[in-house]
Amino acid sequence: MPKNMVDAQNHGVGMIVQEQGTIGNISVASNVFTGRLEEFSKFGFINMKAVTKRAQEILNEIGAGDINAASLTATLNFEDRKIVEIARVMVADPDILIVDETTTALAMKGRKILYNLIERFRANNKAVIFISHDLDELMSVCSIVTVLRDGRIIQSLEGDKITQNNMRKLMVGRELSEHYFREDYECTYGDEVVLDGKQITYGSFTNVDLQLHKGEILGLCGLSDCGMHELGKVLFGIEKPITGRVTLPQLDKDAEVISPSFAVKHGMGYLSKDRDRESVILNASILENIEMPSLNRLAGLLGYISSNSEKKLAQEQIDILKIKCRDSKQRLTELSGGNKQKVVFSKWLGCKSDILILDCATRGIDVGVKAAIYQLLEEMKAEGKSIVLISEELPEMIGMCDRMLVMKDGAITAEFRRSAELTEADIIKYMIGSVESNAS
């Protein structure tokens, strides 16, 4: 039994973990050789020039030469930090590679790197344990799929038995109904604009206009670096635009979203793609996470918050979202990814948010929880709540959104309205191709 991850690496086992596994305030090279820097030590001094040189060679070998091994890891985006973890695993050239939900953090660039490595392992008669909730990915990558449910092995599938229907049934313990995504194909929302972004420029995007209507699910889709994730942060006031502004017209035409606190106060909520770093406090309890946006509402005249009101709010949300836990005092570090995600939703449901910015809301969760979240989004829409749904999963976009804005290189290249005829191919050409803007 390996004593730790470095010991496992030394015995031919490498693992890429689901959550973020890099240290931000050290260099990429130091992260690549975490636990192994003594290999570059002489007379008690570490030769960082040699460390950086070898780390860059490894990055080049896996197809990530655009990442500078000398740069500070904190300056990298979410995907590139995960690619650094892939490079770290390849230092010891393992015989067994464990990939735990890694692709949920990767876009096209990162997935291509990882899939190429998996093919290299296969060609060299090495083993890969690939853990994923992405059924299409399991079908394309794996030769054997073993389904676990509630901590127990249910069944293994091989060959033509590896189908989406078979895996879904085994994962949830029953046949999923056909009602997975929305069944209607109409753009059903009101005329009232509740969120208005005009000529917004920030980071990788320039002069973006968008409007969110009451009762609308508005999709933002594109490749990971297209600017949609940064746009979500600007809409919630986390980042300040260089030009343009975001307003809440239903309050006042000059009600500008200038900060997250202003957004929360006026009925907005935000779910980050990087959930464990930006949407929850992992070492806090379920109760503490759920009540956080609602503290002002829970406080009495003298600012006192009773423990009964805290417990009531938390238990209501646990019951509504069916969060699997011992009780509301359980820490989030002990929950599964799907139940952590439910806690994030419960924060904003508990404080009665009317506008939600959801960035990759179903990343890294199983199909049963996905189905529950899709149902929740439909219920929220029916209640007149408005949602900006940011996602790299096109079936999700087509299945849930009233309108979709496609982004490429920091600009909106197309708009599509909900339709039974809309296909992924229709959208993809505006995500990756050199085409003129289009409205459909």
NUROKOL-624754 format. One record per residue (C-alpha): residue number from 1; residue in one letter; x, y, z. Coordinates in steps of 0.001 Angstrom, whole numbers, plus 500000, padded with zeros to 6 digits. Example, Ala and Ser with C-alpha at 12.3 -4.5 7.8 and 13.67 -1.06 7.14 Angstrom:
BEGIN
<doro 1 "a" <512300 495500 507800>>
<doro 2 "s" <513670 498940 507140>>
***
This chain:
BEGIN
<doro 1 "m" <500000 500000 500000>>
<doro 2 "p" <501544 503363 498966>>
<doro 3 "k" <502224 505750 501842>>
<doro 4 "n" <501379 508832 499779>>
<doro 5 "m" <501059 510024 496172>>
<doro 6 "v" <504829 510419 495733>>
<doro 7 "d" <505384 506888 497031>>
<doro 8 "a" <502701 505637 494628>>
<doro 9 "q" <504454 507457 491756>>
<doro 10 "n" <507720 505771 492693>>
<doro 11 "h" <505964 502414 492398>>
<doro 12 "g" <504468 503089 488983>>
<doro 13 "v" <501053 504538 489876>>
<doro 14 "g" <500077 508053 488824>>
<doro 15 "m" <496846 509896 489605>>
<doro 16 "i" <495257 513102 488329>>
<doro 17 "v" <492740 514189 490956>>
<doro 18 "q" <489284 515680 490386>>
<doro 19 "e" <489766 518884 492365>>
<doro 20 "q" <492501 521478 491945>>
<doro 21 "g" <495845 519924 492850>>
<doro 22 "t" <498386 522689 492239>>
<doro 23 "i" <499958 525267 494547>>
<doro 24 "g" <499356 528753 493206>>
<doro 25 "n" <502244 530729 494717>>
<doro 26 "i" <505077 528587 493292>>
<doro 27 "s" <506282 528107 489737>>
<doro 28 "v" <504873 525661 487228>>
<doro 29 "a" <508184 523762 487336>>
<doro 30 "s" <508020 523451 491133>>
<doro 31 "n" <504473 522063 490834>>
<doro 32 "v" <505560 519551 488185>>
<doro 33 "f" <508279 518243 490528>>
<doro 34 "t" <506393 518563 493827>>
<doro 35 "g" <507903 516008 496259>>
<doro 36 "r" <510804 515291 493909>>
<doro 37 "l" <512888 518465 494033>>
<doro 38 "e" <515654 516641 495915>>
<doro 39 "e" <516481 514961 492614>>
<doro 40 "f" <517910 518340 491554>>
<doro 41 "s" <519719 519019 494830>>
<doro 42 "k" <523483 519256 495189>>
<doro 43 "f" <525336 520309 498350>>
<doro 44 "g" <521985 521270 499856>>
<doro 45 "f" <520995 523617 497023>>
<doro 46 "i" <518276 522980 494443>>
<doro 47 "n" <519197 523766 490853>>
<doro 48 "m" <515994 525545 489816>>
<doro 49 "k" <517345 526177 486332>>
<doro 50 "a" <517588 522419 485798>>
<doro 51 "v" <514126 521915 487354>>
<doro 52 "t" <512590 524466 484988>>
<doro 53 "k" <514394 523030 481955>>
<doro 54 "r" <513200 519472 482659>>
<doro 55 "a" <509643 520617 483478>>
<doro 56 "q" <509478 522478 480162>>
<doro 57 "e" <510643 519332 478348>>
<doro 58 "i" <507825 517323 479949>>
<doro 59 "l" <505248 519981 479047>>
<doro 60 "n" <506530 519918 475467>>
<doro 61 "e" <506348 516109 475372>>
<doro 62 "i" <502672 516015 476349>>
<doro 63 "g" <501729 518750 473869>>
<doro 64 "a" <501533 521678 476300>>
<doro 65 "g" <504587 523639 475173>>
<doro 66 "d" <502611 526897 475302>>
<doro 67 "i" <502739 526735 479116>>
<doro 68 "n" <505883 528392 480451>>
<doro 69 "a" <507480 526235 483159>>
<doro 70 "a" <509045 529321 484755>>
<doro 71 "s" <505748 531176 485206>>
<doro 72 "l" <503861 531473 488493>>
<doro 73 "t" <501131 528845 488631>>
<doro 74 "a" <498567 531318 489992>>
<doro 75 "t" <498729 533241 486703>>
<doro 76 "l" <497436 530233 484721>>
<doro 77 "n" <493780 529639 483930>>
<doro 78 "f" <491806 526746 485403>>
<doro 79 "e" <492481 524395 482467>>
<doro 80 "d" <496218 525041 482251>>
<doro 81 "r" <496632 524377 485983>>
<doro 82 "k" <495044 520977 485412>>
<doro 83 "i" <497418 520340 482493>>
<doro 84 "v" <500317 521084 484881>>
<doro 85 "e" <498989 518254 487062>>
<doro 86 "i" <499020 515943 484042>>
<doro 87 "a" <502671 516870 483446>>
<doro 88 "r" <503479 516147 487107>>
<doro 89 "v" <502052 512637 486813>>
<doro 90 "m" <504127 511936 483701>>
<doro 91 "v" <507417 512736 485500>>
<doro 92 "a" <507688 509132 486749>>
<doro 93 "d" <506367 507531 483522>>
<doro 94 "p" <503797 505408 485443>>
<doro 95 "d" <502514 501969 484440>>
<doro 96 "i" <499056 502681 485895>>
<doro 97 "l" <497305 506018 485407>>
<doro 98 "i" <494218 506972 487448>>
<doro 99 "v" <492197 509833 485911>>
<doro 100 "d" <489554 511111 488345>>
<doro 101 "e" <486958 513373 486643>>
<doro 102 "t" <489824 515377 485165>>
<doro 103 "t" <488194 516139 481830>>
<doro 104 "t" <485415 518152 483504>>
<doro 105 "a" <488040 520873 484037>>
<doro 106 "l" <489388 520628 480488>>
<doro 107 "a" <488277 522104 477189>>
<doro 108 "m" <489322 520905 473725>>
<doro 109 "k" <493050 521606 474196>>
<doro 110 "g" <493346 519771 477522>>
<doro 111 "r" <491162 516854 476499>>
<doro 112 "k" <493245 516281 473373>>
<doro 113 "i" <496393 516124 475526>>
<doro 114 "l" <494807 513661 477944>>
<doro 115 "y" <493260 511435 475255>>
<doro 116 "n" <496615 511251 473450>>
<doro 117 "l" <498273 510145 476696>>
<doro 118 "i" <495616 507481 477237>>
<doro 119 "e" <496222 506158 473713>>
<doro 120 "r" <499955 506119 474430>>
<doro 121 "f" <499323 504053 477583>>
<doro 122 "r" <497115 501658 475625>>
<doro 123 "a" <499728 501251 472868>>
<doro 124 "n" <502422 500498 475474>>
<doro 125 "n" <500219 497895 477193>>
<doro 126 "k" <499820 500053 480299>>
<doro 127 "a" <496593 500456 482305>>
<doro 128 "v" <494297 503453 482764>>
<doro 129 "i" <491527 503726 485350>>
<doro 130 "f" <489246 506426 483942>>
<doro 131 "i" <486669 507853 486374>>
<doro 132 "s" <483985 509977 484725>>
<doro 133 "h" <480300 510886 484676>>
<doro 134 "d" <480485 511824 480982>>
<doro 135 "l" <478752 508921 479263>>
<doro 136 "d" <479854 509849 475731>>
<doro 137 "e" <483423 510022 476973>>
<doro 138 "l" <483196 506630 478675>>
<doro 139 "m" <481901 505111 475452>>
<doro 140 "s" <484745 506553 473380>>
<doro 141 "v" <487645 505995 475818>>
<doro 142 "c" <486954 502794 477751>>
<doro 143 "s" <487076 499110 476848>>
<doro 144 "i" <485382 498096 480125>>
<doro 145 "v" <482995 500276 482179>>
<doro 146 "t" <482279 499397 485810>>
<doro 147 "v" <479331 501249 487359>>
<doro 148 "l" <479317 502134 491065>>
<doro 149 "r" <476306 503402 492993>>
<doro 150 "d" <476255 504424 496666>>
<doro 151 "g" <479786 503074 497131>>
<doro 152 "r" <479068 499618 495714>>
<doro 153 "i" <479999 497959 492411>>
<doro 154 "i" <476790 497341 490470>>
<doro 155 "q" <477924 495818 487168>>
<doro 156 "s" <480657 495858 484504>>
<doro 157 "l" <479885 496415 480830>>
<doro 158 "e" <481964 495493 477791>>
<doro 159 "g" <481727 495871 474020>>
<doro 160 "d" <478297 496730 472646>>
<doro 161 "k" <476838 496636 476179>>
<doro 162 "i" <478495 500000 476851>>
<doro 163 "t" <475572 502247 475932>>
<doro 164 "q" <474207 505435 477457>>
<doro 165 "n" <470902 503805 478377>>
<doro 166 "n" <472601 500870 480136>>
<doro 167 "m" <474962 503124 482078>>
<doro 168 "r" <472234 505572 483100>>
<doro 169 "k" <470004 502778 484346>>
<doro 170 "l" <472804 501244 486417>>
<doro 171 "m" <473941 504614 487794>>
<doro 172 "v" <470529 505747 489062>>
<doro 173 "g" <469075 502320 489843>>
<doro 174 "r" <466088 502767 487551>>
<doro 175 "e" <465154 503805 484055>>
<doro 176 "l" <465504 507560 483645>>
<doro 177 "s" <462367 509030 482190>>
<doro 178 "e" <462514 510551 478743>>
<doro 179 "h" <462042 513917 480454>>
<doro 180 "y" <465754 514651 480888>>
<doro 181 "f" <465983 518026 479178>>
<doro 182 "r" <463037 520342 478486>>
<doro 183 "e" <460287 518830 476368>>
<doro 184 "d" <459012 522106 474885>>
<doro 185 "y" <460647 523788 471889>>
<doro 186 "e" <459384 527315 472336>>
<doro 187 "c" <461132 530448 473600>>
<doro 188 "t" <458827 531066 476545>>
<doro 189 "y" <459813 534127 478537>>
<doro 190 "g" <458552 537624 479233>>
<doro 191 "d" <459376 540905 477508>>
<doro 192 "e" <460797 542505 480655>>
<doro 193 "v" <464606 542808 480638>>
<doro 194 "v" <466011 542015 484093>>
<doro 195 "l" <469740 542126 483299>>
<doro 196 "d" <471241 544372 480642>>
<doro 197 "g" <474878 544358 479529>>
<doro 198 "k" <475953 547071 477108>>
<doro 199 "q" <479309 547319 475289>>
<doro 200 "i" <481122 545311 477982>>
<doro 201 "t" <484878 544947 477557>>
<doro 202 "y" <487035 542950 479942>>
<doro 203 "g" <490055 540673 479504>>
<doro 204 "s" <489505 538451 476486>>
<doro 205 "f" <486174 539911 475263>>
<doro 206 "t" <485294 543259 473703>>
<doro 207 "n" <482082 545308 473345>>
<doro 208 "v" <479678 542492 474265>>
<doro 209 "d" <475944 543248 474417>>
<doro 210 "l" <473386 540938 475999>>
<doro 211 "q" <469963 541083 477583>>
<doro 212 "l" <468375 538585 479960>>
<doro 213 "h" <464580 538529 480170>>
<doro 214 "k" <462268 537579 483013>>
<doro 215 "g" <461701 533818 482967>>
<doro 216 "e" <464431 533203 480382>>
<doro 217 "i" <467241 530643 480313>>
<doro 218 "l" <469955 532358 478277>>
<doro 219 "g" <472895 530198 477222>>
<doro 220 "l" <476500 531302 476714>>
<doro 221 "c" <478546 528674 474926>>
<doro 222 "g" <481915 528353 473239>>
<doro 223 "l" <485392 526953 473788>>
<doro 224 "s" <486850 527386 477269>>
<doro 225 "d" <488971 530425 476393>>
<doro 226 "c" <486296 532280 474386>>
<doro 227 "g" <485571 534747 477215>>
<doro 228 "m" <482244 533356 478470>>
<doro 229 "h" <483558 532431 481942>>
<doro 230 "e" <485009 535915 482456>>
<doro 231 "l" <481756 537439 481186>>
<doro 232 "g" <479829 535554 483872>>
<doro 233 "k" <482041 537132 486540>>
<doro 234 "v" <481501 540603 485106>>
<doro 235 "l" <477721 540103 485053>>
<doro 236 "f" <477818 539319 488794>>
<doro 237 "g" <480136 542212 489661>>
<doro 238 "i" <483144 540062 490593>>
<doro 239 "e" <485209 541711 487867>>
<doro 240 "k" <484802 545327 486794>>
<doro 241 "p" <484513 545958 483048>>
<doro 242 "i" <487019 548211 481325>>
<doro 243 "t" <484204 549725 479267>>
<doro 244 "g" <480440 549336 479299>>
<doro 245 "r" <478198 548417 482212>>
<doro 246 "v" <475759 545859 483582>>
<doro 247 "t" <472444 547122 484952>>
<doro 248 "l" <469241 545796 486510>>
<doro 249 "p" <466520 547697 484587>>
<doro 250 "q" <463668 546305 486686>>
<doro 251 "l" <465088 548280 489631>>
<doro 252 "d" <466201 551389 487793>>
<doro 253 "k" <467877 552066 484470>>
<doro 254 "d" <470901 553314 486419>>
<doro 255 "a" <471038 550386 488871>>
<doro 256 "e" <474534 549233 487908>>
<doro 257 "v" <475958 545924 489175>>
<doro 258 "i" <479163 547216 490738>>
<doro 259 "s" <480029 544403 493164>>
<doro 260 "p" <478946 540908 494290>>
<doro 261 "s" <477427 542386 497449>>
<doro 262 "f" <475264 544716 495343>>
<doro 263 "a" <474277 541750 493152>>
<doro 264 "v" <473299 539554 496110>>
<doro 265 "k" <471396 542388 497771>>
<doro 266 "h" <469331 542812 494602>>
<doro 267 "g" <468452 539181 494049>>
<doro 268 "m" <471349 537758 492057>>
<doro 269 "g" <473307 534544 492604>>
<doro 270 "y" <476438 533094 491018>>
<doro 271 "l" <477822 529576 490671>>
<doro 272 "s" <481474 529428 489629>>
<doro 273 "k" <483054 526865 487312>>
<doro 274 "d" <485750 526492 489980>>
<doro 275 "r" <483239 525488 492647>>
<doro 276 "d" <485554 524416 495457>>
<doro 277 "r" <487632 527599 495352>>
<doro 278 "e" <485008 530219 494548>>
<doro 279 "s" <481482 528987 495369>>
<doro 280 "v" <481756 527204 498708>>
<doro 281 "i" <483892 527078 501837>>
<doro 282 "l" <484992 523451 502014>>
<doro 283 "n" <485959 523449 505693>>
<doro 284 "a" <482652 525021 506725>>
<doro 285 "s" <479430 523127 507374>>
<doro 286 "i" <476469 522758 505050>>
<doro 287 "l" <474515 525123 507296>>
<doro 288 "e" <477236 527783 507233>>
<doro 289 "n" <477475 527651 503449>>
<doro 290 "i" <473712 527783 502903>>
<doro 291 "e" <473087 530699 505257>>
<doro 292 "m" <475942 532895 504010>>
<doro 293 "p" <474019 534956 501399>>
<doro 294 "s" <470973 535106 503687>>
<doro 295 "l" <472586 536553 506820>>
<doro 296 "n" <471028 540007 506424>>
<doro 297 "r" <467602 538488 505832>>
<doro 298 "l" <467931 536191 508867>>
<doro 299 "a" <469100 538965 511206>>
<doro 300 "g" <466567 540474 513573>>
<doro 301 "l" <466149 544143 514447>>
<doro 302 "l" <469260 544116 516627>>
<doro 303 "g" <471309 542120 514113>>
<doro 304 "y" <470942 538886 516092>>
<doro 305 "i" <470516 535615 514155>>
<doro 306 "s" <468829 532829 516085>>
<doro 307 "s" <470175 529298 515753>>
<doro 308 "n" <466625 528093 515095>>
<doro 309 "s" <466277 530272 511993>>
<doro 310 "e" <469662 529052 510734>>
<doro 311 "k" <468747 525406 511232>>
<doro 312 "k" <465319 525889 509672>>
<doro 313 "l" <466747 527487 506527>>
<doro 314 "a" <469430 524816 506129>>
<doro 315 "q" <467042 521903 506717>>
<doro 316 "e" <464487 523322 504266>>
<doro 317 "q" <467130 523447 501540>>
<doro 318 "i" <468503 519994 502398>>
<doro 319 "d" <464975 518602 502041>>
<doro 320 "i" <464129 520521 498850>>
<doro 321 "l" <467328 519556 497021>>
<doro 322 "k" <467605 516096 498635>>
<doro 323 "i" <471187 516697 499769>>
<doro 324 "k" <472696 513443 501044>>
<doro 325 "c" <474271 514185 504409>>
<doro 326 "r" <474236 513200 508092>>
<doro 327 "d" <472913 516603 509139>>
<doro 328 "s" <473401 520304 508405>>
<doro 329 "k" <476575 520425 510526>>
<doro 330 "q" <478469 518084 508213>>
<doro 331 "r" <481437 519705 506479>>
<doro 332 "l" <481474 520045 502704>>
<doro 333 "t" <484813 518228 502448>>
<doro 334 "e" <482906 515037 503248>>
<doro 335 "l" <480285 515423 500488>>
<doro 336 "s" <480330 514108 496926>>
<doro 337 "g" <480685 516536 494011>>
<doro 338 "g" <476983 516328 493236>>
<doro 339 "n" <475956 517122 496799>>
<doro 340 "k" <478420 520016 496981>>
<doro 341 "q" <476797 521384 493850>>
<doro 342 "k" <473369 521066 495448>>
<doro 343 "v" <474637 523090 498420>>
<doro 344 "v" <475680 525889 496037>>
<doro 345 "f" <472201 525933 494503>>
<doro 346 "s" <470617 525863 497956>>
<doro 347 "k" <472530 529032 498947>>
<doro 348 "w" <470822 531021 496221>>
<doro 349 "l" <467432 529349 496540>>
<doro 350 "g" <467511 530037 500269>>
<doro 351 "c" <468055 533767 499777>>
<doro 352 "k" <465310 533978 497123>>
<doro 353 "s" <467549 534899 494175>>
<doro 354 "d" <465640 535888 491026>>
<doro 355 "i" <468653 536011 488664>>
<doro 356 "l" <471253 533237 488566>>
<doro 357 "i" <474574 533197 486703>>
<doro 358 "l" <475475 529499 486430>>
<doro 359 "d" <478946 528674 485114>>
<doro 360 "c" <479277 524962 484245>>
<doro 361 "a" <476541 524072 486745>>
<doro 362 "t" <476603 520334 485962>>
<doro 363 "r" <480379 519855 485754>>
<doro 364 "g" <481590 516656 487403>>
<doro 365 "i" <478253 515329 488662>>
<doro 366 "d" <476417 512124 487805>>
<doro 367 "v" <473425 511828 485508>>
<doro 368 "g" <470955 511484 488373>>
<doro 369 "v" <472015 514812 489924>>
<doro 370 "k" <472132 516400 486456>>
<doro 371 "a" <468527 515379 485862>>
<doro 372 "a" <467559 516881 489242>>
<doro 373 "i" <469314 520173 488395>>
<doro 374 "y" <467653 520371 484978>>
<doro 375 "q" <464280 519866 486641>>
<doro 376 "l" <465163 522573 489168>>
<doro 377 "l" <466038 525003 486350>>
<doro 378 "e" <462665 524351 484707>>
<doro 379 "e" <460875 524993 487994>>
<doro 380 "m" <462799 528229 488520>>
<doro 381 "k" <461977 529369 484993>>
<doro 382 "a" <458301 528596 485575>>
<doro 383 "e" <458447 530778 488710>>
<doro 384 "g" <459682 533697 486596>>
<doro 385 "k" <463316 533471 487649>>
<doro 386 "s" <465988 534261 485041>>
<doro 387 "i" <469119 532225 484365>>
<doro 388 "v" <472351 532755 482443>>
<doro 389 "l" <473623 529233 481758>>
<doro 390 "i" <477307 529108 480791>>
<doro 391 "s" <478385 525704 479511>>
<doro 392 "e" <480753 523826 477218>>
<doro 393 "e" <478223 520981 476906>>
<doro 394 "l" <476177 521579 473760>>
<doro 395 "p" <473478 518944 474478>>
<doro 396 "e" <472805 520837 477713>>
<doro 397 "m" <472621 524157 475850>>
<doro 398 "i" <470251 522829 473196>>
<doro 399 "g" <468206 520929 475749>>
<doro 400 "m" <467671 523714 478293>>
<doro 401 "c" <468053 527211 476802>>
<doro 402 "d" <465516 529595 475286>>
<doro 403 "r" <468297 531423 473483>>
<doro 404 "m" <471994 530670 472988>>
<doro 405 "l" <474769 533186 472396>>
<doro 406 "v" <477872 531633 470864>>
<doro 407 "m" <481219 533222 471745>>
<doro 408 "k" <484521 532939 469916>>
<doro 409 "d" <487686 534962 470514>>
<doro 410 "g" <485926 537365 472845>>
<doro 411 "a" <482969 538202 470612>>
<doro 412 "i" <479425 536917 470120>>
<doro 413 "t" <479457 535179 466737>>
<doro 414 "a" <475887 533841 466643>>
<doro 415 "e" <472531 533750 468397>>
<doro 416 "f" <470210 530739 468214>>
<doro 417 "r" <466658 530431 469454>>
<doro 418 "r" <465216 527251 470851>>
<doro 419 "s" <464211 524830 468119>>
<doro 420 "a" <463692 521098 467629>>
<doro 421 "e" <465784 521344 464437>>
<doro 422 "l" <468836 522929 466104>>
<doro 423 "t" <471896 520623 466139>>
<doro 424 "e" <475353 520687 467692>>
<doro 425 "a" <476855 521054 464212>>
<doro 426 "d" <474882 524286 463721>>
<doro 427 "i" <476546 525747 466813>>
<doro 428 "i" <480058 524289 466521>>
<doro 429 "k" <480891 526076 463274>>
<doro 430 "y" <480407 529415 465066>>
<doro 431 "m" <482565 528231 468007>>
<doro 432 "i" <485606 527206 465985>>
<doro 433 "g" <485143 528386 462399>>
<doro 434 "s" <485960 531690 460763>>
<doro 435 "v" <482389 532718 460020>>
<doro 436 "e" <480510 535987 460114>>
<doro 437 "s" <478020 536681 462910>>
<doro 438 "n" <474626 535095 462545>>
<doro 439 "a" <471240 535305 464213>>
<doro 440 "s" <468937 532359 463957>>
***
